Amino acid sequence: MRSTYRVLAYLIAAEVVIQASAIAYAVFGLTKYIDDGAVVDKATQETGETFEGVVGFIVHGINGSTVIPAIALVLLVVSFFARIPGGVRWAGALVALVVLQVTLGMFAHGLPLLGALHGINALAVFAVAVVAGRRARSGPMRAASTTSTADRAVV
């Protein structure tokens, strides 16, 4: 369970990197589309006209609203069985940060200033996920490594 916890925590950190890449690809694709003379408005969206990078918006939306929250919830469940000191607390903090992230992402469409907090909170999600993953690597020493120095041969 400890390794499952570690993999899930690092997977969340990796997903944050994917999120950053996806949204950057989308925005730069949109910028190029506009620089090439296209116009983006409600009619453009309704006609289904697309641009290079539009898949970045799709990936960012699906990962952020479904994939990352699901991984965070699974991590929280696993944390109860992994016996990692502080593991439940770190997993709970991740769930709370992910809920905040989704909420900021939804409301930033109406209040763009929340987009800045969305970006800052993404860094917090990444950091907490990495710390949680690292805590799963350390922890109580295993029985094989608890031999005293007196038991070891000195060369």
N, CA, C and O atoms as a DFTB+ gen file, in Angstrom:
620 C
 N C O
     1  1       0.810      -1.206       0.000
     2  2       0.000       0.000       0.000
     3  2       0.853       1.270       0.000
     4  3       0.468       2.302      -0.550
     5  1       2.018       1.163       0.630
     6  2       2.920       2.316       0.675
     7  2       3.339       2.720      -0.738
     8  3       3.373       3.907      -1.063
     9  1       3.657       1.736      -1.574
    10  2       4.071       2.053      -2.943
    11  2       2.886       2.575      -3.757
    12  3       3.068       3.437      -4.617
    13  1       1.687       2.075      -3.504
    14  2       0.495       2.586      -4.194
    15  2       0.272       4.049      -3.832
    16  3      -0.016       4.876      -4.697
    17  1       0.406       4.355      -2.557
    18  2       0.273       5.739      -2.084
    19  2       1.294       6.632      -2.787
    20  3       0.960       7.708      -3.282
    21  1       2.550       6.163      -2.822
    22  2       3.625       6.945      -3.440
    23  2       3.345       7.181      -4.928
    24  3       3.498       8.297      -5.424
    25  1       2.935       6.121      -5.634
    26  2       2.657       6.244      -7.075
    27  2       1.510       7.223      -7.311
    28  3       1.591       8.060      -8.210
    29  1       0.456       7.131      -6.527
    30  2      -0.686       8.035      -6.703
    31  2      -0.307       9.485      -6.422
    32  3      -0.730      10.391      -7.141
    33  1       0.488       9.705      -5.380
    34  2       0.916      11.072      -5.062
    35  2       1.760      11.652      -6.197
    36  3       1.544      12.785      -6.629
    37  1       2.724      10.860      -6.674
    38  2       3.557      11.343      -7.781
    39  2       2.759      11.477      -9.074
    40  3       3.072      12.325      -9.909
    41  1       1.745      10.657      -9.244
    42  2       0.892      10.765     -10.421
    43  2       0.138      12.097     -10.423
    44  3      -0.034      12.715     -11.474
    45  1      -0.306      12.533      -9.254
    46  2      -0.961      13.843      -9.161
    47  2       0.028      14.942      -9.535
    48  3      -0.321      15.869     -10.265
    49  1       1.257      14.843      -9.040
    50  2       2.273      15.843      -9.401
    51  2       2.507      15.845     -10.910
    52  3       2.620      16.907     -11.521
    53  1       2.581      14.665     -11.507
    54  2       2.763      14.574     -12.962
    55  2       1.569      15.158     -13.709
    56  3       1.733      15.796     -14.748
    57  1       0.378      14.939     -13.180
    58  2      -0.828      15.496     -13.811
    59  2      -0.819      17.024     -13.790
    60  3      -1.311      17.658     -14.722
    61  1      -0.264      17.615     -12.736
    62  2      -0.152      19.081     -12.685
    63  2       0.765      19.563     -13.800
    64  3       0.497      20.588     -14.426
    65  1       1.843      18.832     -14.052
    66  2       2.751      19.183     -15.153
    67  2       2.019      19.061     -16.492
    68  3       2.167      19.918     -17.362
    69  1       1.239      18.008     -16.653
    70  2       0.448      17.835     -17.879
    71  2      -0.539      18.987     -18.027
    72  3      -0.737      19.503     -19.126
    73  1      -1.154      19.387     -16.923
    74  2      -2.107      20.499     -16.956
    75  2      -1.436      21.787     -17.434
    76  3      -1.984      22.510     -18.266
    77  1      -0.264      22.060     -16.907
    78  2       0.458      23.279     -17.312
    79  2       0.818      23.221     -18.792
    80  3       0.683      24.215     -19.506
    81  1       1.274      22.064     -19.251
    82  2       1.625      21.910     -20.665
    83  2       0.398      22.056     -21.558
    84  3       0.452      22.716     -22.596
    85  1      -0.695      21.445     -21.152
    86  2      -1.913      21.481     -21.969
    87  2      -2.454      22.903     -22.109
    88  3      -2.824      23.321     -23.206
    89  1      -2.500      23.639     -21.012
    90  2      -3.065      24.991     -21.088
    91  2      -2.120      25.927     -21.841
    92  3      -2.576      26.833     -22.539
    93  1      -0.813      25.718     -21.709
    94  2       0.137      26.534     -22.478
    95  2      -0.019      26.258     -23.966
    96  3      -0.040      27.191     -24.769
    97  1      -0.129      24.997     -24.342
    98  2      -0.341      24.626     -25.745
    99  2      -1.622      25.264     -26.275
   100  3      -1.646      25.784     -27.390
   101  1      -2.684      25.222     -25.477
   102  2      -3.964      25.787     -25.899
   103  2      -3.871      27.297     -26.096
   104  3      -4.330      27.821     -27.111
   105  1      -3.293      27.983     -25.148
   106  2      -3.225      29.450     -25.232
   107  2      -2.319      29.892     -26.367
   108  3      -2.651      30.835     -27.084
   109  1      -1.181      29.232     -26.547
   110  2      -0.298      29.625     -27.647
   111  2      -0.923      29.282     -28.998
   112  3      -0.748      30.023     -29.966
   113  1      -1.640      28.178     -29.072
   114  2      -2.361      27.855     -30.306
   115  2      -3.429      28.884     -30.615
   116  3      -3.592      29.289     -31.766
   117  1      -4.163      29.310     -29.587
   118  2      -5.188      30.340     -29.753
   119  2      -4.565      31.669     -30.177
   120  3      -5.107      32.364     -31.036
   121  1      -3.431      32.018     -29.579
   122  2      -2.738      33.256     -29.940
   123  2      -2.298      33.240     -31.402
   124  3      -2.455      34.233     -32.113
   125  1      -1.750      32.115     -31.845
   126  2      -1.334      31.998     -33.243
   127  2      -2.544      32.116     -34.167
   128  3      -2.477      32.773     -35.205
   129  1      -3.630      31.489     -33.794
   130  2      -4.862      31.530     -34.580
   131  2      -5.336      32.984     -34.755
   132  3      -5.734      33.386     -35.848
   133  1      -5.288      33.745     -33.690
   134  2      -5.706      35.150     -33.746
   135  2      -4.686      35.980     -34.525
   136  3      -5.062      36.841     -35.320
   137  1      -3.392      35.721     -34.297
   138  2      -2.344      36.444     -35.033
   139  2      -2.444      36.204     -36.536
   140  3      -2.069      37.070     -37.326
   141  1      -2.945      35.037     -36.938
   142  2      -3.117      34.719     -38.354
   143  2      -4.350      35.374     -38.956
   144  3      -4.652      35.166     -40.132
   145  1      -5.077      36.177     -38.148
   146  2      -6.210      36.931     -38.669
   147  2      -7.572      36.383     -38.313
   148  3      -8.581      36.972     -38.701
   149  1      -7.642      35.304     -37.607
   150  2      -8.937      34.737     -37.238
   151  2      -9.542      35.513     -36.075
   152  3      -8.852      36.224     -35.343
   153  1     -10.829      35.356     -35.933
   154  2     -11.569      35.995     -34.846
   155  2     -12.213      34.898     -34.014
   156  3     -12.754      33.928     -34.544
   157  1     -12.142      35.072     -32.702
   158  2     -12.780      34.124     -31.804
   159  2     -13.940      34.833     -31.122
   160  3     -13.755      35.819     -30.408
   161  1     -15.127      34.316     -31.354
   162  2     -16.320      34.829     -30.684
   163  2     -17.309      33.684     -30.504
   164  3     -16.989      32.529     -30.782
   165  1     -18.483      34.002     -30.048
   166  2     -19.487      32.968     -29.801
   167  2     -19.820      32.213     -31.090
   168  3     -20.003      30.996     -31.057
   169  1     -19.900      32.903     -32.200
   170  2     -20.214      32.263     -33.483
   171  2     -19.121      31.265     -33.877
   172  3     -19.418      30.201     -34.420
   173  1     -17.871      31.606     -33.607
   174  2     -16.759      30.703     -33.921
   175  2     -16.914      29.405     -33.153
   176  3     -16.706      28.322     -33.699
   177  1     -17.276      29.514     -31.900
   178  2     -17.460      28.333     -31.066
   179  2     -18.641      27.493     -31.546
   180  3     -18.573      26.264     -31.530
   181  1     -19.705      28.136     -31.967
   182  2     -20.911      27.418     -32.396
   183  2     -20.733      26.712     -33.727
   184  3     -21.366      25.686     -33.978
   185  1     -19.864      27.260     -34.596
   186  2     -19.634      26.620     -35.896
   187  2     -18.664      25.458     -35.787
   188  3     -18.532      24.671     -36.725
   189  1     -17.986      25.339     -34.658
   190  2     -17.041      24.244     -34.470
   191  2     -15.691      24.493     -35.116
   192  3     -14.886      23.571     -35.250
   193  1     -15.436      25.733     -35.517
   194  2     -14.137      26.078     -36.101
   195  2     -13.072      25.893     -35.030
   196  3     -13.233      26.345     -33.897
   197  1     -11.988      25.228     -35.395
   198  2     -10.960      24.942     -34.402
   199  2      -9.626      25.533     -34.814
   200  3      -9.488      26.086     -35.905
   201  1      -8.662      25.414     -33.948
   202  2      -7.323      25.931     -34.162
   203  2      -6.341      24.956     -33.554
   204  3      -6.707      24.115     -32.733
   205  1      -5.074      25.077     -33.967
   206  2      -4.039      24.234     -33.376
   207  2      -3.945      24.568     -31.893
   208  3      -3.795      25.731     -31.517
   209  1      -4.033      23.566     -31.075
   210  2      -3.967      23.773     -29.630
   211  2      -5.297      23.604     -28.927
   212  3      -5.347      23.569     -27.698
   213  1      -6.379      23.497     -29.691
   214  2      -7.689      23.373     -29.048
   215  2      -7.752      22.131     -28.171
   216  3      -8.464      22.116     -27.167
   217  1      -7.015      21.093     -28.540
   218  2      -6.987      19.871     -27.730
   219  2      -6.411      20.154     -26.338
   220  3      -6.729      19.446     -25.383
   221  1      -5.582      21.164     -26.222
   222  2      -5.041      21.543     -24.911
   223  2      -6.134      21.971     -23.951
   224  3      -6.093      21.631     -22.769
   225  1      -7.116      22.719     -24.452
   226  2      -8.249      23.106     -23.602
   227  2      -9.046      21.879     -23.172
   228  3      -9.505      21.792     -22.033
   229  1      -9.202      20.938     -24.091
   230  2      -9.967      19.720     -23.793
   231  2      -9.240      18.888     -22.732
   232  3      -9.845      18.457     -21.751
   233  1      -7.949      18.671     -22.938
   234  2      -7.160      17.892     -21.980
   235  2      -7.165      18.568     -20.611
   236  3      -7.350      17.907     -19.590
   237  1      -6.963      19.880     -20.592
   238  2      -6.937      20.620     -19.335
   239  2      -8.281      20.494     -18.603
   240  3      -8.319      20.308     -17.387
   241  1      -9.358      20.597     -19.344
   242  2     -10.688      20.509     -18.731
   243  2     -10.993      19.124     -18.177
   244  3     -11.475      18.993     -17.052
   245  1     -10.713      18.093     -18.966
   246  2     -11.012      16.721     -18.525
   247  2     -10.103      16.311     -17.363
   248  3     -10.577      15.772     -16.363
   249  1      -8.805      16.566     -17.493
   250  2      -7.877      16.218     -16.406
   251  2      -8.223      16.949     -15.117
   252  3      -8.239      16.358     -14.037
   253  1      -8.499      18.237     -15.246
   254  2      -8.738      19.047     -14.059
   255  2     -10.062      18.781     -13.371
   256  3     -10.161      18.891     -12.149
   257  1     -11.075      18.434     -14.138
   258  2     -12.392      18.246     -13.528
   259  2     -12.693      16.800     -13.180
   260  3     -13.583      16.541     -12.370
   261  1     -11.973      15.849     -13.770
   262  2     -12.293      14.439     -13.554
   263  2     -11.094      13.613     -13.092
   264  3     -11.151      12.986     -12.034
   265  1     -10.026      13.604     -13.857
   266  2      -8.906      12.688     -13.609
   267  2      -8.196      13.006     -12.293
   268  3      -8.044      12.122     -11.450
   269  1      -7.767      14.236     -12.106
   270  2      -7.024      14.587     -10.892
   271  2      -7.896      14.432      -9.643
   272  3      -7.422      13.870      -8.656
   273  1      -9.149      14.905      -9.639
   274  2      -9.979      14.661      -8.452
   275  2     -10.163      13.176      -8.146
   276  3     -10.176      12.786      -6.978
   277  1     -10.306      12.349      -9.171
   278  2     -10.466      10.905      -8.944
   279  2      -9.208      10.311      -8.318
   280  3      -9.292       9.515      -7.383
   281  1      -8.042      10.698      -8.832
   282  2      -6.778      10.196      -8.270
   283  2      -6.635      10.654      -6.821
   284  3      -6.216       9.877      -5.963
   285  1      -6.981      11.905      -6.546
   286  2      -6.874      12.433      -5.181
   287  2      -7.784      11.664      -4.223
   288  3      -7.389      11.382      -3.092
   289  1      -8.982      11.326      -4.659
   290  2      -9.895      10.556      -3.799
   291  2      -9.375       9.142      -3.559
   292  3      -9.455       8.628      -2.444
   293  1      -8.844       8.519      -4.601
   294  2      -8.264       7.177      -4.438
   295  2      -7.073       7.250      -3.480
   296  3      -6.907       6.372      -2.634
   297  1      -6.250       8.281      -3.606
   298  2      -5.118       8.469      -2.697
   299  2      -5.599       8.589      -1.256
   300  3      -4.999       8.011      -0.350
   301  1      -6.671       9.331      -1.042
   302  2      -7.203       9.478       0.312
   303  2      -7.649       8.129       0.877
   304  3      -7.368       7.820       2.035
   305  1      -8.333       7.336       0.078
   306  2      -8.765       6.011       0.529
   307  2      -7.551       5.135       0.843
   308  3      -7.509       4.480       1.885
   309  1      -6.574       5.123      -0.048
   310  2      -5.368       4.321       0.151
   311  2      -4.614       4.776       1.398
   312  3      -4.000       3.960       2.085
   313  1      -4.659       6.065       1.688
   314  2      -3.904       6.596       2.825
   315  2      -4.330       5.973       4.154
   316  3      -3.530       5.902       5.087
   317  1      -5.573       5.525       4.248
   318  2      -6.042       4.906       5.486
   319  2      -5.435       3.521       5.710
   320  3      -5.421       3.026       6.837
   321  1      -4.939       2.900       4.652
   322  2      -4.382       1.556       4.743
   323  2      -2.866       1.515       4.594
   324  3      -2.246       0.490       4.879
   325  1      -2.268       2.602       4.157
   326  2      -0.838       2.610       3.830
   327  2       0.073       2.700       5.047
   328  3       1.262       2.399       4.942
   329  1      -0.443       3.099       6.174
   330  2       0.339       3.221       7.413
   331  2       1.562       4.113       7.244
   332  3       2.668       3.771       7.662
   333  1       1.335       5.248       6.631
   334  2       2.397       6.234       6.454
   335  2       2.165       7.324       7.487
   336  3       1.078       7.901       7.532
   337  1       3.163       7.621       8.321
   338  2       2.973       8.685       9.311
   339  2       2.573       9.996       8.638
   340  3       3.307      10.515       7.797
   341  1       1.423      10.522       9.003
   342  2       0.927      11.760       8.408
   343  2       0.334      11.578       7.026
   344  3      -0.067      12.556       6.395
   345  1       0.270      10.351       6.543
   346  2      -0.209      10.097       5.183
   347  2      -1.644      10.515       4.952
   348  3      -1.969      11.061       3.898
   349  1      -2.508      10.266       5.923
   350  2      -3.913      10.667       5.784
   351  2      -4.018      12.185       5.749
   352  3      -4.798      12.744       4.978
   353  1      -3.235      12.841       6.582
   354  2      -3.261      14.309       6.624
   355  2      -2.828      14.906       5.285
   356  3      -3.460      15.840       4.791
   357  1      -1.742      14.367       4.687
   358  2      -1.252      14.882       3.411
   359  2      -2.242      14.590       2.288
   360  3      -2.474      15.434       1.423
   361  1      -2.824      13.394       2.303
   362  2      -3.817      13.053       1.282
   363  2      -5.055      13.925       1.431
   364  3      -5.629      14.366       0.436
   365  1      -5.468      14.176       2.670
   366  2      -6.605      15.063       2.907
   367  2      -6.334      16.479       2.436
   368  3      -7.204      17.133       1.861
   369  1      -5.114      16.946       2.689
   370  2      -4.728      18.280       2.213
   371  2      -4.766      18.337       0.690
   372  3      -5.187      19.340       0.114
   373  1      -4.330      17.272       0.045
   374  2      -4.372      17.224      -1.421
   375  2      -5.801      17.276      -1.931
   376  3      -6.094      17.992      -2.888
   377  1      -6.698      16.515      -1.294
   378  2      -8.105      16.538      -1.706
   379  2      -8.660      17.955      -1.556
   380  3      -9.345      18.453      -2.450
   381  1      -8.365      18.603      -0.430
   382  2      -8.856      19.972      -0.211
   383  2      -8.304      20.935      -1.262
   384  3      -9.043      21.768      -1.788
   385  1      -7.009      20.824      -1.572
   386  2      -6.409      21.695      -2.591
   387  2      -6.993      21.422      -3.975
   388  3      -7.185      22.350      -4.760
   389  1      -7.276      20.159      -4.278
   390  2      -7.846      19.814      -5.581
   391  2      -9.279      20.357      -5.684
   392  3      -9.677      20.865      -6.732
   393  1     -10.046      20.248      -4.601
   394  2     -11.407      20.816      -4.605
   395  2     -11.323      22.319      -4.823
   396  3     -12.083      22.871      -5.619
   397  1     -10.411      22.987      -4.128
   398  2     -10.222      24.424      -4.327
   399  2      -9.813      24.719      -5.765
   400  3     -10.288      25.689      -6.357
   401  1      -8.942      23.897      -6.327
   402  2      -8.470      24.098      -7.699
   403  2      -9.615      24.012      -8.704
   404  3      -9.734      24.852      -9.595
   405  1     -10.448      22.998      -8.554
   406  2     -11.590      22.840      -9.462
   407  2     -12.542      24.027      -9.315
   408  3     -13.038      24.561     -10.307
   409  1     -12.791      24.432      -8.072
   410  2     -13.694      25.560      -7.822
   411  2     -13.142      26.844      -8.438
   412  3     -13.876      27.591      -9.084
   413  1     -11.859      27.097      -8.238
   414  2     -11.249      28.291      -8.835
   415  2     -11.322      28.236     -10.356
   416  3     -11.597      29.248     -11.001
   417  1     -11.081      27.072     -10.927
   418  2     -11.141      26.928     -12.380
   419  2     -12.534      27.202     -12.929
   420  3     -12.682      27.809     -13.990
   421  1     -13.551      26.755     -12.205
   422  2     -14.931      26.977     -12.676
   423  2     -15.319      28.451     -12.583
   424  3     -15.901      29.007     -13.514
   425  1     -14.994      29.075     -11.461
   426  2     -15.423      30.459     -11.257
   427  2     -14.528      31.477     -11.952
   428  3     -14.927      32.630     -12.110
   429  1     -13.326      31.082     -12.371
   430  2     -12.430      32.012     -13.064
   431  2     -12.966      32.405     -14.435
   432  3     -12.564      33.431     -14.983
   433  1     -13.866      31.605     -14.996
   434  2     -14.455      31.974     -16.284
   435  2     -15.300      33.236     -16.144
   436  3     -15.392      34.025     -17.084
   437  1     -15.913      33.430     -14.991
   438  2     -16.713      34.629     -14.754
   439  2     -15.933      35.745     -14.090
   440  3     -16.280      36.918     -14.230
   441  1     -14.888      35.392     -13.372
   442  2     -14.054      36.361     -12.668
   443  2     -12.590      36.005     -12.945
   444  3     -11.965      35.286     -12.166
   445  1     -12.046      36.513     -14.061
   446  2     -10.712      36.100     -14.518
   447  2      -9.588      36.258     -13.500
   448  3      -8.593      35.538     -13.576
   449  1      -9.722      37.177     -12.554
   450  2      -8.678      37.347     -11.547
   451  2      -8.469      36.063     -10.742
   452  3      -7.372      35.820     -10.238
   453  1      -9.503      35.250     -10.619
   454  2      -9.360      33.976      -9.926
   455  2      -8.415      33.038     -10.671
   456  3      -7.894      32.084     -10.093
   457  1      -8.196      33.312     -11.955
   458  2      -7.247      32.520     -12.733
   459  2      -5.849      32.588     -12.155
   460  3      -5.103      31.611     -12.213
   461  1      -5.487      33.739     -11.594
   462  2      -4.167      33.868     -10.958
   463  2      -4.080      32.949      -9.745
   464  3      -3.067      32.280      -9.538
   465  1      -5.132      32.917      -8.953
   466  2      -5.155      32.021      -7.786
   467  2      -5.170      30.561      -8.226
   468  3      -4.602      29.699      -7.555
   469  1      -5.816      30.288      -9.346
   470  2      -5.849      28.938      -9.913
   471  2      -4.420      28.472     -10.227
   472  3      -4.054      27.332      -9.940
   473  1      -3.630      29.356     -10.811
   474  2      -2.234      29.027     -11.126
   475  2      -1.383      28.851      -9.881
   476  3      -0.560      27.937      -9.818
   477  1      -1.569      29.712      -8.893
   478  2      -0.815      29.611      -7.641
   479  2      -1.190      28.327      -6.904
   480  3      -0.321      27.625      -6.388
   481  1      -2.486      28.027      -6.857
   482  2      -2.934      26.818      -6.165
   483  2      -2.414      25.561      -6.871
   484  3      -2.173      24.544      -6.220
   485  1      -2.240      25.621      -8.187
   486  2      -1.678      24.476      -8.910
   487  2      -0.277      24.161      -8.393
   488  3       0.097      22.994      -8.271
   489  1       0.489      25.195      -8.093
   490  2       1.825      24.985      -7.529
   491  2       1.734      24.342      -6.153
   492  3       2.564      23.502      -5.803
   493  1       0.734      24.730      -5.373
   494  2       0.531      24.115      -4.054
   495  2       0.153      22.646      -4.202
   496  3       0.643      21.805      -3.449
   497  1      -0.718      22.325      -5.167
   498  2      -1.096      20.933      -5.411
   499  2       0.149      20.128      -5.767
   500  3       0.358      19.036      -5.238
   501  1       0.965      20.660      -6.653
   502  2       2.194      19.978      -7.058
   503  2       3.108      19.733      -5.848
   504  3       3.587      18.618      -5.638
   505  1       3.341      20.785      -5.058
   506  2       4.251      20.681      -3.920
   507  2       3.756      19.666      -2.888
   508  3       4.534      18.847      -2.399
   509  1       2.482      19.719      -2.562
   510  2       1.935      18.798      -1.559
   511  2       1.974      17.365      -2.085
   512  3       2.238      16.435      -1.323
   513  1       1.717      17.181      -3.365
   514  2       1.778      15.836      -3.946
   515  2       3.198      15.277      -3.879
   516  3       3.382      14.102      -3.563
   517  1       4.186      16.091      -4.167
   518  2       5.580      15.642      -4.099
   519  2       5.965      15.317      -2.654
   520  3       6.616      14.304      -2.399
   521  1       5.566      16.167      -1.714
   522  2       5.873      15.911      -0.302
   523  2       5.206      14.613       0.149
   524  3       5.823      13.804       0.841
   525  1       3.961      14.416      -0.238
   526  2       3.250      13.181       0.133
   527  2       3.967      11.960      -0.446
   528  3       4.141      10.955       0.242
   529  1       4.375      12.049      -1.689
   530  2       5.098      10.945      -2.309
   531  2       6.423      10.669      -1.615
   532  3       6.801       9.512      -1.434
   533  1       7.122      11.715      -1.231
   534  2       8.406      11.546      -0.538
   535  2       8.213      10.953       0.850
   536  3       9.038      10.162       1.306
   537  1       7.144      11.323       1.517
   538  2       6.864      10.766       2.854
   539  2       6.609       9.269       2.763
   540  3       6.909       8.530       3.701
   541  1       6.064       8.822       1.654
   542  2       5.816       7.388       1.484
   543  2       7.123       6.634       1.273
   544  3       7.201       5.440       1.561
   545  1       8.138       7.310       0.779
   546  2       9.443       6.669       0.584
   547  2      10.176       6.541       1.900
   548  3      10.829       5.531       2.159
   549  1      10.069       7.569       2.738
   550  2      10.715       7.488       4.044
   551  2       9.712       6.874       5.014
   552  3       8.727       6.276       4.580
   553  1       9.934       7.004       6.259
   554  2       8.998       6.442       7.214
   555  2       9.700       5.453       8.107
   556  3      10.927       5.465       8.211
   557  1       8.930       4.591       8.757
   558  2       9.551       3.650       9.686
   559  2      10.558       2.756       8.981
   560  3      10.323       2.306       7.860
   561  1      11.651       2.507       9.626
   562  2      12.675       1.650       9.035
   563  2      12.165       0.220       9.003
   564  3      11.427      -0.206       9.892
   565  1      12.553      -0.504       7.997
   566  2      12.129      -1.901       7.867
   567  2      12.951      -2.773       8.811
   568  3      14.033      -2.378       9.244
   569  1      12.441      -3.941       9.122
   570  2      13.087      -4.845      10.064
   571  2      14.497      -5.224       9.620
   572  3      15.379      -5.360      10.467
   573  1      14.736      -5.396       8.337
   574  2      16.046      -5.801       7.833
   575  2      17.091      -4.718       8.049
   576  3      18.280      -5.021       8.145
   577  1      16.673      -3.473       8.127
   578  2      17.640      -2.392       8.260
   579  2      17.757      -1.898       9.692
   580  3      18.329      -0.832       9.921
   581  1      17.235      -2.635      10.659
   582  2      17.285      -2.197      12.045
   583  2      18.409      -2.856      12.830
   584  3      18.435      -2.780      14.059
   585  1      19.318      -3.490      12.147
   586  2      20.444      -4.113      12.849
   587  2      21.327      -3.050      13.443
   588  3      21.520      -1.989      12.848
   589  1      21.863      -3.322      14.605
   590  2      22.707      -2.334      15.265
   591  2      24.093      -2.327      14.626
   592  3      24.453      -3.239      13.882
   593  1      24.850      -1.299      14.924
   594  2      26.201      -1.210      14.369
   595  2      27.104      -2.296      14.947
   596  3      28.084      -2.693      14.315
   597  1      26.783      -2.768      16.124
   598  2      27.583      -3.835      16.726
   599  2      27.426      -5.143      15.973
   600  3      28.333      -5.976      15.978
   601  1      26.276      -5.332      15.320
   602  2      26.017      -6.560      14.570
   603  2      26.695      -6.550      13.205
   604  3      26.829      -7.601      12.579
   605  1      27.120      -5.397      12.740
   606  2      27.731      -5.290      11.415
   607  2      29.227      -5.555      11.506
   608  3      29.885      -5.196      12.482
   609  1      29.733      -6.182      10.478
   610  2      31.166      -6.436      10.429
   611  2      31.884      -5.160      10.048
   612  3      31.473      -4.465       9.119
   613  1      32.937      -4.854      10.749
   614  2      33.730      -3.664      10.432
   615  2      34.905      -4.119       9.595
   616  3      35.624      -5.052       9.952
   617  1      35.088      -3.434       8.461
   618  2      36.159      -3.816       7.552
   619  2      37.353      -2.937       7.773
   620  3      38.371      -3.098       7.101
